[in-house]
Amino acid sequence: MLPEVVEQNPTAVAIHQQFPEAIKKAEIATGELQLTVAAEQIVPLCRFLKESAGFNRLSGITGVDWWPQAPRFEVVYFLHSLQNNARLRLVVRLAENEEIDSVFHVWRSANWYEREVFDLFGIPFRNHPSLDRIMMPVDWVGHPLRKDYPTHGHKYSYRDEE
């Protein structure tokens, strides 16, 4: 049986019909539909949402660190359908050191967002064309938005000083 929030939303119903195992949790958060989805479904799900549901704009991707909870991380995708004036958040839960597939080949704008999440949280995006640091210096040690990152930074934050 589908959660009521899914039954009331045509996009969620379409996702459930196309990807019956993808939706792990559905809720309305800050007035928008938020779906927690299976990590292995993220690329085909995003392609479906872009090509069939009109979510032609990726507004952003961010990370959340729930340390010490497990799974530790969330990757949050902010989607926007211009023609339908609709927004959708996709959330993927990931364990420490778990990778997620890049959605760069669905939306080119994912390039910078995924690099930022990688740089600041250390979440790797598989098949990303150039997963390099974007905010911190190339030789920086660690990922400063992780909750276990030292409050005042590492004693030696640059690799060449270690």
MARLUM-848134 format. One line per field, with one value per residue: residue in three letters; residue number from 0; x, y, z of N, C-alpha, C in turn; chain. Coordinates in nm, 2 decimals. Atoms other than C-alpha are relative to their C-alpha. Layout:
BEGIN
residu	(ALA,...)
num	(NUM,...)
n_xx	(X,...)
n_yy	(Y,...)
n_zz	(Z,...)
ca_xx	(X,...)
ca_yy	(Y,...)
ca_zz	(Z,...)
c_xx	(X,...)
c_yy	(Y,...)
c_zz	(Z,...)
chaine	(A,...)
END
This chain:
BEGIN
residu	(MET,LEU,PRO,GLU,VAL,VAL,GLU,GLN,ASN,PRO,THR,ALA,VAL,ALA,ILE,HIS,GLN,GLN,PHE,PRO,GLU,ALA,ILE,LYS,LYS,ALA,GLU,ILE,ALA,THR,GLY,GLU,LEU,GLN,LEU,THR,VAL,ALA,ALA,GLU,GLN,ILE,VAL,PRO,LEU,CYS,ARG,PHE,LEU,LYS,GLU,SER,ALA,GLY,PHE,ASN,ARG,LEU,SER,GLY,ILE,THR,GLY,VAL,ASP,TRP,TRP,PRO,GLN,ALA,PRO,ARG,PHE,GLU,VAL,VAL,TYR,PHE,LEU,HIS,SER,LEU,GLN,ASN,ASN,ALA,ARG,LEU,ARG,LEU,VAL,VAL,ARG,LEU,ALA,GLU,ASN,GLU,GLU,ILE,ASP,SER,VAL,PHE,HIS,VAL,TRP,ARG,SER,ALA,ASN,TRP,TYR,GLU,ARG,GLU,VAL,PHE,ASP,LEU,PHE,GLY,ILE,PRO,PHE,ARG,ASN,HIS,PRO,SER,LEU,ASP,ARG,ILE,MET,MET,PRO,VAL,ASP,TRP,VAL,GLY,HIS,PRO,LEU,ARG,LYS,ASP,TYR,PRO,THR,HIS,GLY,HIS,LYS,TYR,SER,TYR,ARG,ASP,GLU,GLU)
num	(0,1,2,3,4,5,6,7,8,9,10,11,12,13,14,15,16,17,18,19,20,21,22,23,24,25,26,27,28,29,30,31,32,33,34,35,36,37,38,39,40,41,42,43,44,45,46,47,48,49,50,51,52,53,54,55,56,57,58,59,60,61,62,63,64,65,66,67,68,69,70,71,72,73,74,75,76,77,78,79,80,81,82,83,84,85,86,87,88,89,90,91,92,93,94,95,96,97,98,99,100,101,102,103,104,105,106,107,108,109,110,111,112,113,114,115,116,117,118,119,120,121,122,123,124,125,126,127,128,129,130,131,132,133,134,135,136,137,138,139,140,141,142,143,144,145,146,147,148,149,150,151,152,153,154,155,156,157,158,159,160,161)
n_xx	(0.08,-0.08,0.03,0.10,-0.07,-0.04,0.12,0.05,-0.09,-0.02,-0.14,-0.04,0.07,-0.08,-0.13,0.03,0.03,-0.12,-0.11,0.08,-0.08,-0.09,0.04,-0.01,0.08,0.06,0.06,0.01,-0.09,0.00,0.09,-0.04,-0.02,-0.14,-0.01,-0.13,-0.01,-0.12,-0.12,-0.03,0.10,-0.01,-0.02,0.12,0.11,-0.02,0.03,0.15,0.06,-0.04,0.06,0.14,0.08,-0.02,-0.10,-0.11,-0.10,-0.06,-0.03,-0.12,-0.03,-0.07,-0.02,0.03,-0.07,0.08,-0.09,-0.05,0.10,-0.03,-0.11,-0.05,0.02,0.11,-0.02,0.13,0.01,0.11,0.04,0.10,0.06,0.04,0.13,0.11,-0.02,-0.01,-0.13,-0.01,-0.13,-0.03,-0.10,-0.06,-0.08,-0.12,-0.09,-0.14,-0.08,0.09,0.00,0.13,-0.02,0.01,0.11,-0.06,0.05,0.14,0.00,-0.14,-0.02,-0.04,-0.14,-0.05,0.07,-0.06,-0.14,0.01,0.04,-0.12,-0.11,0.03,0.05,-0.07,0.09,-0.04,0.10,-0.05,0.01,-0.01,-0.11,-0.12,0.04,-0.11,0.04,0.05,0.01,-0.12,-0.12,-0.02,-0.08,0.07,0.03,0.13,0.12,0.04,0.14,0.03,0.01,-0.12,-0.12,-0.04,0.07,-0.10,-0.08,-0.11,-0.12,-0.06,0.10,-0.05,-0.08,-0.14,-0.05,0.01)
n_yy	(-0.12,-0.13,-0.11,-0.10,-0.11,0.05,0.02,-0.13,-0.08,0.07,0.03,0.11,0.12,0.04,0.06,0.14,0.09,0.03,0.06,0.04,0.02,-0.12,-0.09,0.06,-0.08,-0.12,-0.09,-0.14,-0.08,-0.14,-0.02,0.07,0.15,0.05,0.15,0.07,0.10,0.10,-0.06,0.06,-0.04,-0.15,-0.04,0.02,-0.08,-0.14,0.00,0.01,-0.13,-0.11,0.03,0.03,-0.07,-0.14,-0.07,-0.04,-0.08,0.04,-0.13,0.01,0.13,-0.03,0.11,-0.01,0.10,0.04,0.07,0.14,0.09,0.08,-0.05,-0.13,-0.11,-0.02,-0.09,-0.05,-0.06,-0.10,0.00,-0.10,0.00,-0.13,0.00,0.04,-0.08,0.09,0.03,0.14,0.03,0.14,0.02,0.13,0.03,0.08,0.03,-0.05,0.06,0.05,-0.08,-0.02,-0.04,-0.14,-0.03,-0.10,0.03,-0.03,-0.15,-0.05,-0.09,0.08,-0.01,-0.08,0.04,0.12,-0.03,-0.07,0.10,0.08,-0.08,-0.04,0.12,0.12,0.10,0.02,0.01,0.09,-0.05,-0.15,-0.03,-0.06,-0.02,-0.07,-0.10,-0.13,-0.10,0.00,0.02,0.13,0.08,0.00,0.13,0.01,-0.05,-0.08,0.00,0.12,-0.04,0.04,-0.08,-0.08,-0.13,-0.11,0.05,0.09,-0.07,-0.04,0.01,0.02,0.12,-0.02,-0.04,0.12)
n_zz	(0.00,0.01,-0.10,0.04,0.06,0.13,0.08,0.03,0.09,0.13,0.03,-0.08,0.06,0.12,-0.04,-0.06,0.11,0.09,-0.09,-0.12,-0.12,-0.02,-0.11,-0.14,-0.10,0.07,-0.09,0.04,-0.09,0.04,0.11,0.13,0.00,-0.02,0.01,-0.03,0.11,0.00,0.07,0.13,0.10,0.02,0.14,0.08,-0.05,0.05,0.15,0.01,-0.04,0.10,0.13,0.01,-0.10,0.02,-0.09,0.09,-0.07,-0.12,-0.07,-0.09,-0.07,-0.12,-0.08,-0.14,-0.08,-0.12,-0.10,0.01,0.05,0.12,0.08,-0.04,0.09,0.10,0.12,0.03,0.13,0.02,0.14,0.03,0.13,0.04,0.07,-0.09,-0.12,-0.11,-0.06,-0.06,-0.06,-0.01,-0.10,0.00,-0.12,0.03,-0.11,0.01,0.11,0.11,0.11,0.07,0.14,0.04,0.09,0.10,0.13,0.00,-0.01,0.00,-0.12,-0.11,-0.01,-0.11,-0.13,-0.05,-0.04,-0.13,-0.10,-0.02,-0.07,-0.14,-0.08,0.04,0.06,0.14,0.10,0.10,0.14,0.02,0.10,-0.06,-0.14,-0.07,-0.10,0.06,-0.10,-0.08,0.08,0.05,-0.10,-0.13,-0.06,-0.06,0.06,-0.11,-0.04,-0.07,-0.14,-0.08,0.04,-0.12,-0.01,0.04,0.11,-0.04,-0.04,0.13,0.10,0.13,0.00,0.01,-0.13,-0.10)
ca_xx	(0.00,0.13,0.17,-0.11,0.13,0.24,-0.12,-0.20,0.09,0.09,0.47,0.51,0.25,0.44,0.77,0.61,0.47,0.80,1.03,0.82,1.11,1.27,1.06,1.17,0.99,0.76,0.66,0.56,0.84,0.83,0.54,0.72,0.72,1.03,1.11,1.38,1.49,1.72,2.07,2.10,1.79,1.92,2.03,1.74,1.50,1.64,1.64,1.27,1.19,1.37,1.24,0.89,0.79,0.92,1.18,1.41,1.61,1.84,1.84,2.11,2.26,2.37,2.49,2.38,2.60,2.39,2.70,2.70,2.38,2.39,2.36,2.57,2.50,2.22,2.26,1.97,1.87,1.65,1.45,1.23,0.98,0.95,0.65,0.45,0.57,0.66,0.95,1.07,1.34,1.50,1.70,1.94,2.09,2.45,2.68,3.04,3.26,2.96,2.96,2.66,2.63,2.67,2.37,2.60,2.48,2.12,2.18,2.52,2.47,2.53,2.90,2.97,2.71,2.86,3.21,3.11,2.94,3.25,3.49,3.30,3.15,3.38,3.09,3.22,3.02,3.08,3.13,3.17,3.39,3.62,3.56,3.82,3.80,3.61,3.60,3.91,4.27,4.37,4.61,4.36,4.32,3.97,3.62,3.52,3.14,3.16,3.05,3.36,3.59,3.80,3.63,3.95,4.07,4.35,4.67,4.82,4.56,4.78,4.94,5.28,5.31,5.25)
ca_yy	(0.00,0.35,0.62,0.88,1.15,0.94,0.86,1.24,1.35,1.26,1.27,1.04,0.80,0.80,0.73,0.44,0.29,0.32,0.23,0.04,-0.02,0.33,0.52,0.44,0.73,1.01,1.32,1.69,1.90,2.28,2.26,2.04,1.67,1.50,1.14,0.93,0.70,0.40,0.51,0.26,0.41,0.78,0.80,0.63,0.80,1.15,1.07,0.97,1.29,1.51,1.34,1.23,1.44,1.78,1.84,2.01,2.20,2.08,2.37,2.22,1.92,1.93,1.69,1.63,1.46,1.28,1.15,0.95,0.80,0.53,0.57,0.87,1.09,1.22,1.36,1.59,1.68,1.99,1.95,2.21,2.18,2.51,2.42,2.27,2.52,2.23,2.14,1.80,1.70,1.36,1.23,0.94,0.79,0.67,0.50,0.62,0.55,0.46,0.60,0.73,0.76,1.10,1.26,1.48,1.30,1.39,1.76,1.92,2.16,1.86,1.90,2.18,2.07,1.72,1.85,2.08,1.79,1.58,1.85,1.95,1.61,1.36,1.18,1.03,1.05,0.75,0.84,1.21,1.36,1.55,1.50,1.75,1.99,2.31,2.50,2.39,2.39,2.08,1.97,2.02,1.73,1.63,1.75,2.05,2.00,1.66,1.67,1.49,1.75,1.92,2.24,2.45,2.25,2.00,2.09,2.08,2.14,2.11,1.78,1.92,2.04,1.69)
ca_zz	(0.00,-0.09,0.17,0.15,0.05,-0.25,-0.36,-0.36,-0.58,-0.95,-0.97,-0.68,-0.83,-1.16,-0.98,-0.79,-1.11,-1.30,-1.00,-0.75,-0.51,-0.53,-0.27,0.09,0.26,0.14,0.32,0.28,0.43,0.42,0.18,-0.08,-0.16,-0.03,-0.13,0.03,-0.25,-0.30,-0.40,-0.68,-0.85,-0.85,-1.21,-1.38,-1.15,-1.23,-1.60,-1.57,-1.38,-1.63,-1.95,-1.85,-1.55,-1.66,-1.39,-1.63,-1.37,-1.10,-0.85,-0.62,-0.45,-0.09,0.18,0.54,0.80,1.07,1.26,1.48,1.33,1.07,0.78,0.83,0.52,0.31,-0.04,-0.12,-0.47,-0.54,-0.86,-1.03,-1.30,-1.47,-1.69,-1.40,-1.14,-0.91,-0.68,-0.55,-0.31,-0.34,-0.05,-0.06,0.26,0.25,0.49,0.55,0.25,0.03,-0.32,-0.52,-0.90,-1.05,-1.21,-1.43,-1.74,-1.66,-1.56,-1.65,-1.35,-1.12,-1.20,-0.95,-0.69,-0.67,-0.65,-0.36,-0.17,-0.23,-0.12,0.20,0.31,0.13,-0.04,-0.37,-0.69,-0.92,-1.29,-1.23,-1.51,-1.28,-0.91,-0.78,-0.49,-0.57,-0.24,-0.04,-0.17,-0.36,-0.08,0.20,0.45,0.54,0.47,0.68,0.69,0.85,1.21,1.33,1.16,1.43,1.54,1.48,1.18,1.17,1.34,0.99,0.73,0.43,0.33,0.26,0.62,0.78)
c_xx	(0.09,-0.03,-0.10,0.06,0.04,-0.13,-0.06,0.08,0.02,0.14,0.04,-0.07,0.07,0.13,-0.03,-0.04,0.12,0.11,-0.07,0.08,0.08,-0.04,0.01,-0.08,-0.05,-0.07,-0.01,0.09,0.02,-0.08,0.03,0.01,0.15,-0.01,0.14,0.00,0.12,0.11,0.02,-0.10,0.02,0.01,-0.12,-0.12,0.01,-0.02,-0.15,-0.06,0.03,-0.08,-0.15,-0.09,0.02,0.09,0.13,0.11,0.04,0.04,0.12,0.01,0.08,0.02,-0.05,0.08,-0.08,0.09,-0.04,-0.11,0.05,-0.13,0.03,-0.05,-0.13,0.05,-0.14,0.00,-0.13,-0.04,-0.11,-0.05,-0.06,-0.14,-0.12,0.01,0.00,0.14,-0.01,0.13,0.01,0.11,0.05,0.09,0.12,0.08,0.14,0.07,-0.08,0.00,-0.15,0.03,-0.03,-0.12,0.04,-0.05,-0.15,-0.01,0.15,0.03,0.04,0.15,0.05,-0.06,0.06,0.14,0.00,-0.04,0.12,0.11,-0.04,-0.04,0.08,-0.08,0.04,-0.11,0.06,-0.03,-0.01,0.12,0.12,-0.03,0.12,-0.06,-0.04,0.00,0.14,0.12,0.02,0.07,-0.06,-0.03,-0.13,-0.11,-0.07,-0.15,-0.04,0.00,0.11,0.13,0.04,-0.05,0.10,0.08,0.10,0.12,0.08,-0.10,0.04,0.09,0.15,0.06,0.00,0.13)
c_yy	(0.12,0.09,0.10,0.11,-0.04,-0.01,0.14,0.08,-0.08,-0.04,-0.12,-0.13,-0.05,-0.06,-0.14,-0.10,-0.04,-0.07,-0.04,-0.02,0.12,0.08,-0.07,0.08,0.12,0.09,0.14,0.07,0.14,0.02,-0.07,-0.15,-0.03,-0.15,-0.05,-0.12,-0.09,0.06,-0.06,0.04,0.15,0.04,-0.03,0.08,0.15,0.01,0.00,0.14,0.11,-0.02,-0.02,0.08,0.15,0.07,0.02,0.08,-0.06,0.12,-0.01,-0.14,0.04,-0.13,0.03,-0.11,-0.02,-0.07,0.03,-0.10,-0.08,-0.02,0.14,0.12,0.00,0.09,0.04,0.07,0.09,0.01,0.11,-0.02,0.14,0.01,-0.03,0.08,-0.09,-0.02,-0.14,-0.01,-0.15,-0.01,-0.14,-0.01,-0.08,-0.02,0.06,-0.08,-0.06,0.10,0.01,0.04,0.14,0.02,0.11,-0.02,0.02,0.16,0.04,0.08,-0.09,0.00,0.07,-0.04,-0.13,0.02,0.07,-0.10,-0.09,0.07,0.02,-0.12,-0.13,-0.11,-0.01,-0.03,-0.08,0.05,0.15,0.03,0.06,0.03,0.05,0.10,0.13,0.11,0.01,-0.02,-0.15,-0.09,0.00,-0.14,0.01,0.07,0.08,0.01,-0.13,0.04,-0.04,0.08,0.08,0.14,0.12,-0.05,-0.09,0.08,0.05,-0.03,-0.03,-0.12,0.02,0.04,-0.12,-0.06)
c_zz	(0.00,0.11,-0.06,-0.08,-0.15,-0.09,-0.04,-0.09,-0.13,-0.03,0.08,-0.05,-0.12,0.04,0.05,-0.11,-0.08,0.08,0.13,0.13,0.04,0.12,0.13,0.10,-0.08,0.11,-0.06,0.11,-0.06,-0.12,-0.13,0.03,0.02,0.00,0.04,-0.09,0.01,-0.09,-0.13,-0.11,-0.04,-0.15,-0.09,0.05,-0.04,-0.14,-0.03,0.04,-0.09,-0.13,0.00,0.10,0.00,0.10,-0.07,0.07,0.13,0.07,0.09,0.05,0.13,0.08,0.14,0.07,0.13,0.10,0.14,-0.04,-0.12,-0.08,0.03,-0.09,-0.07,-0.11,-0.04,-0.13,-0.01,-0.14,-0.02,-0.14,-0.04,-0.06,0.10,0.13,0.13,0.05,0.06,0.06,0.00,0.10,-0.01,0.13,-0.03,0.12,-0.03,-0.11,-0.11,-0.11,-0.06,-0.15,-0.02,-0.09,-0.11,-0.14,-0.02,-0.01,0.01,0.13,0.12,0.02,0.12,0.13,0.05,0.05,0.14,0.11,0.02,0.08,0.15,0.09,-0.03,-0.06,-0.15,-0.10,-0.11,-0.14,-0.02,-0.09,0.06,0.15,0.08,0.10,-0.07,0.10,0.08,-0.10,-0.03,0.11,0.14,0.06,0.06,-0.07,0.11,0.05,0.07,0.15,0.09,-0.04,0.12,-0.01,-0.05,-0.12,0.05,0.04,-0.12,-0.10,-0.14,0.00,0.00,0.13,0.10,0.02)
chaine	(A,A,A,A,A,A,A,A,A,A,A,A,A,A,A,A,A,A,A,A,A,A,A,A,A,A,A,A,A,A,A,A,A,A,A,A,A,A,A,A,A,A,A,A,A,A,A,A,A,A,A,A,A,A,A,A,A,A,A,A,A,A,A,A,A,A,A,A,A,A,A,A,A,A,A,A,A,A,A,A,A,A,A,A,A,A,A,A,A,A,A,A,A,A,A,A,A,A,A,A,A,A,A,A,A,A,A,A,A,A,A,A,A,A,A,A,A,A,A,A,A,A,A,A,A,A,A,A,A,A,A,A,A,A,A,A,A,A,A,A,A,A,A,A,A,A,A,A,A,A,A,A,A,A,A,A,A,A,A,A,A,A)
END
